Amino acid sequence: MADTATNTATIEKVPEPKRSWGDEAEEEESSTTVPELSIEGLKIEEEPITTLVDEPEDSNIEAVTGDTLYSTATTFEELNLSKELLLGLYVDMGFKRPSKIQAKTLPMILTPPYKDLIAQAHNGSGKTTCFVLGMLSRVDPNVKAPQALCICPTRELAIQNLEVLTKMAKHTGITATCAIPMDRDASSARQVVTDQVVIGTPGTTKGWVAKGKLSIREMKILVFDEADHMLAEDGFKDDSLRIIKNIRDPKNKNTHCQVLLFSATFNDTVKNFVSRVVSDSNQLFVKKEELTLEAVKQFKVRCPDEISKLSVVKDKIIGLGEKVGQTIIFVHSRKSADMLHSTLAKEGWVCTNIHGAIDKEFRDKIVKEFKEGLTKVLITTDLLSRGFDQSQVNLVVNYDLPVKHGSYGEPDYEVYMHRCGRAGRFGRKGAVFNLLLTERDSNVMDKIQNHFSQQVAEVPNWDSDEDFEAALKSARLLD
């Protein structure tokens, strides 16, 4: 997996061709169809979450609901859910009551006339439960046809959402499948989908529909997870719009298929566009000034050269990080991910590496091992910056700060927020270390601080164990 010819002292910065968000390899629809994904082989057993997410006390979600009035749900019982779904929520998921975003959005999703919804909420606030519960509540388990479709930007997020849905739907009789490309030969064509819920990536989903494997005639609810990227110019905009258009074709049974758009971030350009795509919709947006990163403690570390940057990762962050939980290290490209992994592995550090060019089934294995706690350090491109949910991640390292594709030094603020959101999930504590090497890195960091109106604390000395321990103590990760 690593490049064994990599020099162990330096990591070369080599310009790469422009890539799509998440560094995800383009999906290809081959002439042979792939067999149905077996979720059992990827199933991840986690402890139930019994605490509410730690949302900002002053978090004020602005709601636009038109003429329809909705009550906020203080309990799941108020939503008139089936007893089978309530059993899944309380027993299997370990929930006690709705989080703030769930309390506001679920009545909108589940109340006739089932208006479309654009919803924004903080990372770790419970958005996945909103749309999963919405899909499960709308489908009829007695109808053996797809009635709910969720589109995700990456296979990792699609698999993760399917795991949540499978757990929540345990007692309902509702079945689901994952529409993602798999690296395995198929001796026979895939059968027509009869599961009530389909969760997948846009290329494979579009391919299944085109080949008649996925019927959209009975579709009642369509979800876009990480919707700001799914409808962005540099994302999956064309595929997403085509899926919406096909489902809302007059020849289909449910011409008003409810569309749900969820994300933690919506910049003004995307916000204006999605508001036109689903014009008569309920809308919930977090005020820009409240899109803070206070749930995690951020630090910047000035490194004099590339060797010291590597030393910070090896001797300070990974070494100390083993005491507090798991670590995700973000880099700017596949080449950087391979090089950093190779360098660390040669020096005896145990870590794994994932990006869009790695064999898909091996990617599944890497994610599974990390989620089960078998590995502690994961190096990745922005493939896992959005939506990746692992409660034991306490440290995030921006080895390379996120910048917009095609720009020299313009920060990608949304990606920065999503990266930071991988730490401190479900109200737990977390820390983010931003490694600064060049003047450009410093300028990017300054812009990020100004954008979020937050001063990021500086670790005084990159070579001081005491300074890094003090940083982790201030983040309440060490006593």
C-alpha positions as CSV (number, residue, x, y, z in Angstrom):
1,M,0.0,0.0,0.0
2,A,2.9,2.4,0.7
3,D,5.5,3.5,-1.7
4,T,8.6,1.6,-0.5
5,A,11.0,3.7,-2.5
6,T,10.0,6.9,-0.6
7,N,12.8,8.8,1.1
8,T,12.4,8.6,4.9
9,A,13.7,12.1,5.6
10,T,11.5,14.3,3.4
11,I,8.1,14.2,1.7
12,E,8.3,15.8,-1.7
13,K,5.6,18.3,-2.7
14,V,4.7,17.4,-6.3
15,P,2.0,19.2,-8.1
16,E,-0.9,16.9,-9.1
17,P,-3.7,17.1,-11.6
18,K,-6.9,18.7,-10.4
19,R,-9.1,16.1,-8.7
20,S,-12.7,16.1,-7.5
21,W,-13.6,16.6,-3.9
22,G,-12.5,13.9,-1.5
23,D,-9.9,12.7,-4.0
24,E,-12.4,10.0,-4.9
25,A,-11.7,7.9,-7.9
26,E,-14.3,8.3,-10.6
27,E,-16.9,5.6,-10.6
28,E,-17.0,3.4,-13.7
29,E,-20.0,1.4,-14.8
30,S,-18.6,-1.7,-16.4
31,S,-20.4,-4.1,-18.7
32,T,-20.6,-6.6,-15.9
33,T,-22.8,-5.7,-12.9
34,V,-21.6,-6.2,-9.4
35,P,-23.1,-8.5,-6.8
36,E,-25.1,-7.1,-3.9
37,L,-22.9,-5.8,-1.1
38,S,-23.1,-7.9,2.0
39,I,-23.3,-5.6,4.9
40,E,-22.7,-8.4,7.4
41,G,-19.0,-8.5,6.4
42,L,-18.7,-4.8,7.1
43,K,-20.9,-4.6,10.2
44,I,-19.4,-2.6,13.0
45,E,-20.4,-3.2,16.6
46,E,-20.3,0.0,18.7
47,E,-21.4,0.9,22.2
48,P,-24.8,2.5,22.3
49,I,-24.7,6.3,22.5
50,T,-26.6,7.2,25.6
51,T,-25.8,10.9,25.9
52,L,-27.1,13.8,23.9
53,V,-24.9,15.6,21.5
54,D,-23.2,18.6,23.0
55,E,-24.6,21.4,20.9
56,P,-23.8,25.1,21.6
57,E,-26.2,26.5,24.1
58,D,-26.8,29.6,22.0
59,S,-27.2,27.7,18.8
60,N,-30.0,29.4,17.0
61,I,-31.2,27.5,13.9
62,E,-33.1,29.8,11.6
63,A,-36.2,28.1,10.2
64,V,-38.3,29.1,7.2
65,T,-41.4,27.0,7.0
66,G,-43.9,28.9,4.9
67,D,-47.6,28.5,5.9
68,T,-47.2,25.2,7.6
69,L,-46.8,25.3,11.4
70,Y,-44.7,22.6,13.1
71,S,-44.3,21.7,16.8
72,T,-40.8,20.8,18.1
73,A,-40.7,17.2,19.3
74,T,-39.5,16.8,22.8
75,T,-39.8,13.0,22.7
76,F,-39.7,10.4,19.9
77,E,-43.3,9.3,20.9
78,E,-44.6,12.7,19.8
79,L,-43.6,11.8,16.2
80,N,-46.1,8.9,16.0
81,L,-43.4,6.4,15.2
82,S,-44.2,2.7,15.0
83,K,-43.4,0.6,18.1
84,E,-40.8,-1.2,16.0
85,L,-38.9,2.0,15.2
86,L,-39.1,3.2,18.9
87,L,-37.6,-0.2,19.9
88,G,-34.8,0.3,17.5
89,L,-34.2,3.9,18.7
90,Y,-34.2,3.1,22.5
91,V,-32.8,-0.4,22.7
92,D,-30.5,-0.8,19.7
93,M,-29.4,2.8,19.2
94,G,-29.4,3.8,22.9
95,F,-31.2,7.1,22.3
96,K,-33.1,8.9,25.1
97,R,-34.7,11.8,23.3
98,P,-34.3,13.9,20.1
99,S,-31.3,16.2,19.8
100,K,-32.0,19.8,18.8
101,I,-31.8,19.3,15.0
102,Q,-33.9,16.1,15.3
103,A,-36.6,17.8,17.4
104,K,-36.9,20.5,14.7
105,T,-36.6,18.6,11.5
106,L,-38.4,15.3,12.2
107,P,-41.9,16.9,12.5
108,M,-41.2,18.7,9.1
109,I,-40.1,15.4,7.5
110,L,-42.9,13.3,8.8
111,T,-45.9,15.7,8.6
112,P,-48.1,15.8,5.5
113,P,-47.8,17.3,2.9
114,Y,-44.2,16.1,3.3
115,K,-42.5,19.3,2.1
116,D,-38.9,19.3,0.9
117,L,-36.3,20.2,3.4
118,I,-32.9,21.9,3.4
119,A,-31.3,21.4,6.8
120,Q,-28.0,22.6,8.2
121,A,-26.6,21.7,11.6
122,H,-23.3,21.4,13.4
123,N,-21.1,18.3,13.0
124,G,-22.1,15.6,15.4
125,S,-25.5,17.0,16.1
126,G,-27.5,13.9,14.9
127,K,-28.3,14.7,11.2
128,T,-27.9,11.1,10.1
129,T,-30.7,10.0,12.5
130,C,-32.9,12.7,11.0
131,F,-32.9,11.4,7.5
132,V,-32.6,7.7,8.3
133,L,-35.6,7.9,10.6
134,G,-37.4,9.9,7.9
135,M,-36.8,7.2,5.3
136,L,-37.8,4.3,7.6
137,S,-41.0,6.1,8.6
138,R,-42.1,6.8,5.1
139,V,-41.7,3.4,3.5
140,D,-44.1,0.5,3.5
141,P,-42.4,-2.8,4.5
142,N,-45.1,-4.7,2.7
143,V,-44.2,-3.2,-0.7
144,K,-41.2,-5.0,-2.1
145,A,-39.9,-2.1,-4.1
146,P,-37.5,0.8,-3.5
147,Q,-39.3,3.7,-1.8
148,A,-36.4,5.7,-0.3
149,L,-33.1,6.7,-1.8
150,C,-30.1,8.3,-0.1
151,I,-27.2,9.6,-2.2
152,C,-23.8,10.1,-0.6
153,P,-20.5,11.4,-2.1
154,T,-18.3,8.4,-1.1
155,R,-18.7,4.7,-0.6
156,E,-17.4,5.0,3.0
157,L,-20.2,7.3,3.9
158,A,-22.8,5.2,2.1
159,I,-21.7,2.1,4.0
160,Q,-21.7,4.0,7.3
161,N,-25.3,5.3,6.7
162,L,-26.4,1.8,5.7
163,E,-25.0,0.5,9.0
164,V,-27.0,3.1,11.0
165,L,-30.2,2.3,9.1
166,T,-29.8,-1.5,9.4
167,K,-29.4,-1.1,13.2
168,M,-32.3,1.3,13.5
169,A,-34.6,-0.9,11.3
170,K,-33.8,-4.1,13.1
171,H,-37.4,-4.8,14.2
172,T,-39.3,-3.3,11.3
173,G,-38.9,-5.8,8.5
174,I,-37.6,-3.1,6.2
175,T,-34.6,-4.1,4.1
176,A,-31.9,-1.9,2.5
177,T,-29.1,-2.3,0.0
178,C,-26.0,-0.3,-0.9
179,A,-25.4,1.0,-4.4
180,I,-21.7,1.3,-4.6
181,P,-19.1,-0.1,-7.0
182,M,-17.2,-3.2,-5.8
183,D,-13.9,-4.7,-6.9
184,R,-15.1,-8.2,-7.6
185,D,-16.0,-10.2,-10.7
186,A,-19.7,-10.9,-11.3
187,S,-20.7,-14.1,-13.0
188,S,-24.3,-13.1,-13.3
189,A,-26.2,-9.9,-13.6
190,R,-27.4,-8.2,-10.5
191,Q,-31.1,-8.9,-9.7
192,V,-33.6,-6.1,-9.7
193,V,-33.7,-4.3,-6.3
194,T,-36.6,-5.2,-4.1
195,D,-35.4,-3.6,-0.9
196,Q,-37.4,-0.6,0.3
197,V,-34.3,1.6,1.0
198,V,-31.3,2.1,-1.3
199,I,-28.2,4.1,-0.1
200,G,-25.4,4.7,-2.6
201,T,-23.0,6.9,-4.6
202,P,-24.3,8.9,-7.5
203,G,-22.5,7.0,-10.4
204,T,-23.6,3.5,-9.3
205,T,-27.1,4.6,-8.5
206,K,-27.5,6.3,-11.9
207,G,-26.1,3.2,-13.5
208,W,-28.5,0.9,-11.8
209,V,-31.5,3.1,-12.8
210,A,-30.3,3.2,-16.4
211,K,-29.9,-0.6,-16.5
212,G,-33.4,-1.2,-15.0
213,K,-32.0,-2.7,-11.8
214,L,-33.3,0.1,-9.6
215,S,-36.9,1.2,-10.2
216,I,-37.8,4.8,-9.1
217,R,-41.5,4.5,-9.8
218,E,-42.5,4.0,-6.1
219,M,-39.9,6.5,-4.7
220,K,-41.4,8.5,-1.8
221,I,-38.3,10.2,-0.3
222,L,-34.9,11.2,-1.7
223,V,-32.0,12.2,0.6
224,F,-28.8,13.9,-0.3
225,D,-26.2,13.6,2.5
226,E,-23.4,16.3,2.4
227,A,-25.8,18.1,0.1
228,D,-23.7,21.2,-0.3
229,H,-21.1,19.1,-2.1
230,M,-23.6,17.0,-4.0
231,L,-25.0,20.1,-5.6
232,A,-21.8,22.1,-5.9
233,E,-20.2,22.9,-9.3
234,D,-17.0,21.0,-8.3
235,G,-19.0,18.1,-6.8
236,F,-21.8,15.9,-8.2
237,K,-24.1,18.6,-9.3
238,D,-25.1,17.2,-12.7
239,D,-25.7,13.6,-11.4
240,S,-27.7,14.9,-8.5
241,L,-29.9,17.1,-10.7
242,R,-30.5,14.3,-13.1
243,I,-31.6,12.0,-10.3
244,I,-34.1,14.6,-9.0
245,K,-35.5,15.1,-12.5
246,N,-35.9,11.4,-13.2
247,I,-37.6,10.7,-9.9
248,R,-40.0,13.6,-10.3
249,D,-40.9,12.6,-13.9
250,P,-44.7,12.7,-14.3
251,K,-44.8,9.0,-15.4
252,N,-43.7,7.9,-11.9
253,K,-46.3,7.0,-9.3
254,N,-45.1,9.6,-6.7
255,T,-44.5,12.7,-8.7
256,H,-44.0,14.6,-5.4
257,C,-41.1,12.7,-4.0
258,Q,-39.9,14.4,-0.8
259,V,-36.3,15.7,-1.2
260,L,-34.2,16.2,1.9
261,L,-30.8,18.0,1.8
262,F,-28.6,17.7,4.8
263,S,-25.1,19.1,5.5
264,A,-23.1,20.9,8.2
265,T,-22.0,23.6,5.7
266,F,-23.8,25.6,3.0
267,N,-21.9,28.5,1.5
268,D,-23.9,31.3,0.1
269,T,-23.5,30.2,-3.6
270,V,-24.7,26.7,-2.9
271,K,-27.4,27.9,-0.5
272,N,-28.9,30.1,-3.2
273,F,-28.7,27.3,-5.8
274,V,-30.3,24.6,-3.7
275,S,-33.1,27.0,-2.6
276,R,-34.0,27.2,-6.3
277,V,-33.7,23.5,-6.9
278,V,-36.2,22.8,-4.1
279,S,-38.0,26.1,-4.1
280,D,-41.1,25.3,-2.0
281,S,-39.2,23.9,0.9
282,N,-38.7,24.1,4.6
283,Q,-35.3,25.5,5.4
284,L,-33.1,25.4,8.5
285,F,-29.8,27.2,8.5
286,V,-27.3,27.9,11.2
287,K,-26.3,31.6,11.4
288,K,-22.8,32.1,9.9
289,E,-21.5,33.5,13.1
290,E,-22.5,30.4,15.0
291,L,-20.6,28.0,12.7
292,T,-17.9,27.8,15.3
293,L,-15.4,25.1,16.1
294,E,-15.6,25.4,19.9
295,A,-16.3,21.7,20.4
296,V,-12.6,21.0,19.6
297,K,-9.5,22.8,20.7
298,Q,-7.4,24.0,17.8
299,F,-3.6,24.5,17.7
300,K,-1.1,25.7,15.2
301,V,2.5,24.4,15.2
302,R,5.2,26.2,13.3
303,C,7.8,23.7,11.9
304,P,11.1,25.0,10.5
305,D,11.5,22.3,7.9
306,E,10.0,19.1,6.6
307,I,12.0,16.9,8.9
308,S,10.7,18.7,11.9
309,K,7.1,18.4,10.6
310,L,7.6,14.7,10.4
311,S,9.1,14.7,13.9
312,V,6.0,16.4,15.3
313,V,3.7,13.7,13.8
314,K,5.9,10.8,14.9
315,D,7.3,11.8,18.3
316,K,4.7,14.2,19.6
317,I,1.2,13.7,18.2
318,I,1.2,9.9,17.5
319,G,3.2,9.2,20.7
320,L,1.0,11.3,22.9
321,G,-2.2,10.5,20.9
322,E,-2.0,6.8,21.9
323,K,-2.9,7.9,25.4
324,V,-6.1,9.7,24.4
325,G,-7.7,7.8,21.6
326,Q,-7.4,7.6,17.8
327,T,-5.9,10.1,15.3
328,I,-6.8,11.1,11.8
329,I,-4.1,12.8,9.7
330,F,-5.3,14.8,6.6
331,V,-3.0,15.4,3.6
332,H,-3.6,17.2,0.3
333,S,-3.1,14.3,-2.2
334,R,-2.9,10.6,-2.7
335,K,0.8,10.9,-3.3
336,S,1.3,12.7,0.0
337,A,-0.8,10.0,1.8
338,D,1.3,7.2,0.4
339,M,4.6,9.0,1.1
340,L,3.7,9.9,4.7
341,H,2.5,6.4,5.4
342,S,5.6,4.8,3.9
343,T,7.9,7.1,5.9
344,L,6.2,6.4,9.2
345,A,5.9,2.6,8.5
346,K,9.6,2.4,7.7
347,E,10.4,3.9,11.1
348,G,8.2,1.4,12.9
349,W,5.1,3.4,13.5
350,V,1.8,1.5,13.1
351,C,-0.7,3.4,10.9
352,T,-2.9,2.9,7.9
353,N,-3.5,4.9,4.8
354,I,-6.7,5.5,2.6
355,H,-7.5,7.4,-0.5
356,G,-9.6,7.1,-3.6
357,A,-7.1,5.2,-5.7
358,I,-6.8,2.3,-3.3
359,D,-8.6,-0.9,-4.1
360,K,-12.2,-0.5,-2.9
361,E,-12.4,-3.7,-0.9
362,F,-9.1,-2.9,0.8
363,R,-10.5,0.6,1.7
364,D,-13.5,-1.2,3.3
365,K,-11.0,-3.3,5.4
366,I,-9.0,-0.2,6.4
367,V,-12.1,1.6,7.6
368,K,-13.4,-1.5,9.4
369,E,-10.2,-2.0,11.3
370,F,-10.0,1.7,12.3
371,K,-13.7,1.7,13.5
372,E,-13.1,-1.4,15.5
373,G,-10.1,0.2,17.2
374,L,-7.6,-2.3,15.7
375,T,-5.6,0.6,14.3
376,K,-5.1,4.0,16.0
377,V,-3.7,6.3,13.3
378,L,-5.3,6.8,9.9
379,I,-3.8,8.9,7.1
380,T,-6.3,10.1,4.5
381,T,-7.1,12.7,1.9
382,D,-10.4,14.5,2.1
383,L,-12.1,11.3,1.2
384,L,-13.0,11.0,4.9
385,S,-13.3,14.6,5.8
386,R,-17.1,14.6,5.5
387,G,-19.5,12.5,7.6
388,F,-17.0,9.9,8.7
389,D,-18.2,9.0,12.2
390,Q,-15.8,7.4,14.7
391,S,-16.5,8.4,18.3
392,Q,-13.0,7.4,19.5
393,V,-11.2,10.0,17.3
394,N,-9.9,12.6,19.6
395,L,-7.1,14.1,17.5
396,V,-7.1,15.5,14.0
397,V,-3.9,16.6,12.3
398,N,-3.9,18.9,9.3
399,Y,-0.6,17.9,7.9
400,D,-1.6,19.9,4.8
401,L,-4.1,22.7,5.3
402,P,-7.2,22.5,3.0
403,V,-7.1,24.9,0.1
404,K,-9.5,25.1,-2.8
405,H,-8.6,23.3,-6.0
406,G,-6.9,25.4,-8.5
407,S,-6.0,28.2,-6.0
408,Y,-2.6,28.9,-4.6
409,G,-3.6,29.9,-1.1
410,E,-7.3,30.3,-0.8
411,P,-8.5,28.2,2.2
412,D,-11.4,25.7,1.8
413,Y,-13.3,26.8,4.9
414,E,-16.0,24.2,4.6
415,V,-13.5,21.3,4.3
416,Y,-11.6,22.7,7.3
417,M,-14.7,22.7,9.4
418,H,-15.6,19.1,8.3
419,R,-12.1,17.9,9.0
420,C,-12.2,19.4,12.5
421,G,-15.6,17.8,13.0
422,R,-14.0,14.3,12.8
423,A,-12.7,14.9,16.4
424,G,-14.8,15.3,19.5
425,R,-17.9,13.5,18.2
426,F,-21.1,13.2,20.3
427,G,-20.0,15.9,22.8
428,R,-16.6,14.3,23.5
429,K,-13.4,16.4,23.7
430,G,-11.1,16.7,20.8
431,A,-8.0,18.6,19.5
432,V,-6.9,19.7,16.1
433,F,-3.2,20.4,15.2
434,N,-2.4,22.5,12.1
435,L,1.2,22.1,11.0
436,L,2.6,25.2,9.4
437,L,5.8,25.0,7.3
438,T,5.7,27.8,4.7
439,E,4.7,31.4,4.6
440,R,1.7,30.3,2.5
441,D,0.6,27.9,5.3
442,S,0.8,30.8,7.7
443,N,-1.3,33.0,5.4
444,V,-3.9,30.2,5.0
445,M,-4.1,29.8,8.7
446,D,-4.6,33.5,9.2
447,K,-7.5,33.5,6.8
448,I,-9.1,30.5,8.5
449,Q,-8.8,32.3,11.9
450,N,-10.4,35.5,10.4
451,H,-13.2,33.6,8.7
452,F,-14.3,31.8,11.9
453,S,-13.5,34.8,14.1
454,Q,-11.3,32.5,16.3
455,Q,-7.7,32.8,17.4
456,V,-6.0,29.5,17.1
457,A,-3.6,28.8,20.0
458,E,0.1,28.3,19.1
459,V,2.2,25.5,20.5
460,P,5.3,27.5,21.5
461,N,8.0,25.0,20.6
462,W,7.5,22.2,18.0
463,D,10.2,20.1,19.7
464,S,8.9,20.3,23.3
465,D,7.1,17.3,24.8
466,E,5.9,19.6,27.6
467,D,4.3,22.1,25.2
468,F,2.3,19.3,23.5
469,E,1.3,17.8,26.8
470,A,0.1,21.2,27.9
471,A,-1.9,21.6,24.7
472,L,-3.6,18.2,25.3
473,K,-4.3,19.2,28.9
474,S,-5.9,22.4,27.8
475,A,-8.1,20.4,25.5
476,R,-9.0,18.2,28.5
477,L,-7.6,15.1,26.8
478,L,-4.9,14.6,29.5
479,D,-5.1,15.1,33.2
